Amino acid sequence: MIPPLGVPGDDRGLLLGDGLFETMLALDGDLPHLVAHLDRMAAGCVVLGLPFDRAEAQRLARAAAPAAGRFAVRLTLTAGSGGRGLDRPAAPAPRLFATAAPSAPATTPASLIVATTRRNEGSPASRLKTLSYLDNVLARAEAREAGADEAVMLNNRGEVACAGAANLFWISEGRLFTPRLDCGALAGITRARVLASRLVEEVMVGIEALEAADAIFLTNSLIGMRPVSRLGARPLAPHPLVEALKAAFG
């Protein structure tokens, strides 16, 4: 294990965002969805052409999880050290480490704005949890400046993609929808659990679909499912289907 403070100045993750991360929920030392997170990191390493030591990643994640309390455990993999420029060494030696931070549950509905920062649906990175997350940082900053909790991100075609740090779902006329992955959405762990219910239609739509929705909610590994109470200036009332899904999926 290379601790975070020991990452050298020539690390490619630090200099170029060359790497991946996973953020997972730890409850009293248990990581309930660890396998799914490791699966996603392994798949991302295939796309990026990086080796992945799954056994070591599992060991580090479990070791980082405190024995008591609710924590966010972050597993970070960088492409390791490299020379100046973009090209990796012939045999990359990734760095892998895990950290933990307290994570209080979301207890109130979220308010949303639509960010001006766009999601690049044509980039492979839009479907991976890479260390280059600046667009999401900027979108969340827009939300905070507007007094909102989260930002809806559209892609370059103007289609709904995701929130800054969550997947998006909405209900319209009793039907449940979420953006397709090729809109630039991340293949979220909680998203996959909701999709497994076979209640969801994956679609490519513009912001008008959200503006006309009866209900909206967010999902990620730390918040589980979080209802949305406002999109811009439009209030959204609680919806019984959202409450039922929250009871089932957290």
C-alpha positions in Angstrom: 0.0 0.0 0.0 1.2 3.5 -0.9 -0.5 5.9 1.5 -2.0 9.0 -0.1 0.6 11.4 1.4 3.3 9.2 -0.2 2.2 9.7 -3.8 5.2 11.2 -5.6 5.2 14.2 -7.9 5.5 12.1 -11.0 2.4 10.1 -10.4 0.2 10.0 -13.5 -3.0 10.1 -11.5 -1.9 13.3 -9.8 -0.5 14.9 -13.0 -3.0 13.6 -15.7 -6.0 12.1 -13.9 -4.8 8.7 -15.2 -6.6 6.3 -13.0 -9.8 5.2 -11.4 -11.6 5.4 -8.0 -14.5 3.8 -6.3 -16.4 5.2 -3.3 -18.4 2.6 -1.3 -20.5 2.6 1.8 -19.1 1.0 4.9 -21.5 0.1 7.8 -19.9 -1.0 11.0 -16.9 -2.5 9.1 -19.1 -4.2 6.4 -18.9 -3.2 2.8 -22.2 -4.5 1.4 -21.5 -3.9 -2.2 -17.8 -4.4 -2.4 -18.0 -7.1 -5.1 -19.9 -4.8 -7.5 -17.4 -1.9 -6.9 -14.4 -4.2 -7.6 -16.2 -5.5 -10.7 -16.6 -1.9 -12.0 -13.0 -1.0 -11.2 -11.7 -4.1 -12.9 -13.8 -3.3 -16.0 -12.5 0.2 -16.0 -8.9 -1.0 -15.9 -9.6 -3.1 -19.0 -10.8 0.0 -20.8 -7.8 2.0 -19.6 -5.3 -0.8 -20.2 -4.1 -1.0 -16.6 -3.4 -4.1 -14.6 -5.7 -4.7 -11.6 -4.9 -6.7 -8.5 -8.4 -7.5 -7.3 -7.2 -9.4 -4.2 -5.1 -6.5 -3.0 -7.9 -4.0 -3.7 -10.3 -6.1 -1.7 -7.8 -6.3 1.2 -7.2 -2.6 1.2 -10.9 -1.7 1.1 -11.7 -4.0 4.0 -8.8 -2.8 6.0 -9.8 0.8 5.5 -13.4 0.3 6.8 -13.7 1.3 10.5 -15.2 -1.3 12.7 -18.0 1.0 13.9 -20.0 3.7 12.2 -21.1 4.8 8.8 -18.2 5.7 6.5 -17.3 6.3 2.8 -14.4 4.1 1.8 -12.6 5.4 -1.3 -10.4 3.0 -3.2 -8.0 4.9 -5.5 -5.9 3.4 -8.3 -3.4 5.6 -10.2 -1.5 4.5 -13.3 1.7 4.9 -11.2 4.8 7.0 -12.0 5.7 8.0 -15.5 8.1 10.3 -17.3 7.2 13.7 -18.7 4.4 13.7 -21.2 1.3 11.6 -22.0 2.8 8.2 -22.8 2.8 5.6 -20.1 5.8 3.4 -19.3 5.9 0.2 -21.2 4.9 -1.7 -18.0 2.8 0.5 -15.8 3.0 -0.1 -12.1 -0.3 1.2 -10.6 -0.6 2.6 -7.1 -3.6 1.4 -5.1 -4.7 2.8 -1.7 -7.8 3.1 0.3 -9.1 5.8 2.7 -12.2 6.3 4.8 -14.2 9.4 5.9 -17.4 9.6 8.0 -20.5 9.8 5.8 -23.8 10.9 7.3 -26.9 9.7 5.6 -29.0 12.1 3.5 -32.1 12.8 5.5 -33.8 15.5 3.4 -34.9 15.7 -0.2 -32.5 17.3 -2.7 -33.0 20.5 -4.7 -31.6 20.5 -8.3 -30.5 23.1 -10.9 -29.5 22.4 -14.5 -25.8 23.0 -14.9 -24.2 24.7 -17.9 -21.3 22.3 -17.6 -21.9 19.5 -20.1 -21.2 15.8 -20.0 -19.1 14.5 -22.9 -21.0 11.5 -24.0 -18.5 10.7 -26.7 -15.6 10.1 -24.2 -15.0 6.7 -22.7 -14.2 8.5 -19.5 -17.9 9.6 -19.2 -18.8 6.0 -18.3 -15.9 5.4 -15.9 -15.0 6.7 -12.4 -11.7 8.2 -13.5 -9.5 10.5 -11.5 -10.3 13.3 -14.0 -13.7 14.5 -12.5 -13.4 18.2 -13.1 -16.6 18.6 -15.1 -18.5 17.0 -12.1 -16.7 19.4 -9.7 -17.7 22.4 -11.8 -21.3 21.2 -12.1 -21.6 20.7 -8.3 -20.0 24.2 -7.8 -22.8 25.7 -10.0 -25.4 23.9 -7.8 -23.9 25.2 -4.6 -23.6 28.8 -5.9 -27.4 28.6 -6.9 -28.3 27.3 -3.4 -29.1 23.8 -4.7 -27.9 20.4 -3.5 -27.1 18.9 -6.9 -26.8 19.7 -10.6 -28.4 18.0 -13.6 -25.8 17.5 -16.3 -26.8 17.4 -19.9 -24.6 16.0 -22.6 -23.3 17.7 -25.7 -26.5 16.7 -27.6 -28.7 18.4 -24.9 -29.8 15.1 -23.5 -30.2 14.4 -19.7 -27.1 12.4 -18.6 -26.7 12.4 -14.8 -26.3 14.5 -11.7 -22.9 15.8 -10.6 -22.4 12.8 -8.2 -25.4 10.6 -8.8 -27.6 8.8 -11.3 -30.9 10.3 -12.2 -34.3 8.7 -12.3 -37.8 10.2 -12.9 -41.4 9.1 -12.9 -43.9 10.2 -15.5 -47.4 8.9 -15.9 -46.6 6.0 -13.6 -43.5 4.9 -15.6 -39.9 5.0 -14.3 -37.1 6.3 -16.5 -33.3 6.8 -16.4 -30.8 8.0 -19.0 -29.1 5.4 -21.2 -25.4 4.9 -20.5 -24.5 6.2 -24.0 -25.9 9.5 -22.9 -22.8 9.8 -20.8 -24.2 8.3 -17.6 -22.0 6.4 -15.2 -23.0 2.7 -14.7 -23.8 3.3 -11.0 -23.9 0.5 -8.5 -27.3 1.5 -7.0 -28.5 2.3 -10.5 -27.8 -1.3 -11.5 -29.8 -2.6 -8.5 -32.8 -0.5 -9.5 -32.5 -1.6 -13.1 -32.5 -5.2 -11.9 -36.1 -4.7 -10.8 -37.1 -4.5 -14.5 -39.3 -1.5 -13.7 -37.1 1.1 -15.5 -36.9 2.3 -19.1 -33.5 3.6 -20.3 -34.1 6.5 -22.6 -32.4 9.4 -24.5 -34.4 12.6 -23.8 -34.0 16.3 -23.3 -34.5 18.3 -20.2 -38.2 18.7 -21.0 -38.7 15.1 -19.7 -37.5 16.1 -16.3 -39.4 19.4 -16.4 -42.6 17.5 -17.0 -41.9 14.6 -14.5 -44.1 13.8 -11.6 -41.2 12.9 -9.4 -37.4 12.7 -9.6 -34.8 10.9 -7.4 -31.1 10.4 -7.2 -29.0 7.3 -6.6 -25.5 6.6 -5.6 -23.7 4.2 -3.2 -23.6 6.6 -0.3 -27.0 8.2 -0.5 -28.8 5.1 -1.7 -32.0 6.8 -3.1 -32.7 10.4 -2.4 -36.0 12.1 -3.5 -35.9 15.5 -5.2 -38.1 18.3 -3.9 -37.3 20.9 -6.4 -36.0 21.3 -10.0 -35.1 24.9 -10.5 -38.1 26.9 -9.4 -40.5 24.0 -9.8 -41.4 22.1 -6.6 -42.0 18.4 -6.6 -44.3 16.6 -4.2 -43.5 13.3 -2.5 -44.5 10.3 -4.7 -45.6 6.9 -3.4 -43.5 5.0 -6.0 -40.3 6.8 -4.9 -41.1 6.0 -1.2 -41.7 2.3 -2.1 -38.4 2.2 -4.1 -36.5 3.9 -1.3 -37.8 1.3 1.1 -36.6 -1.5 -1.2 -33.2 -0.1 -2.3 -32.2 2.4 0.4 
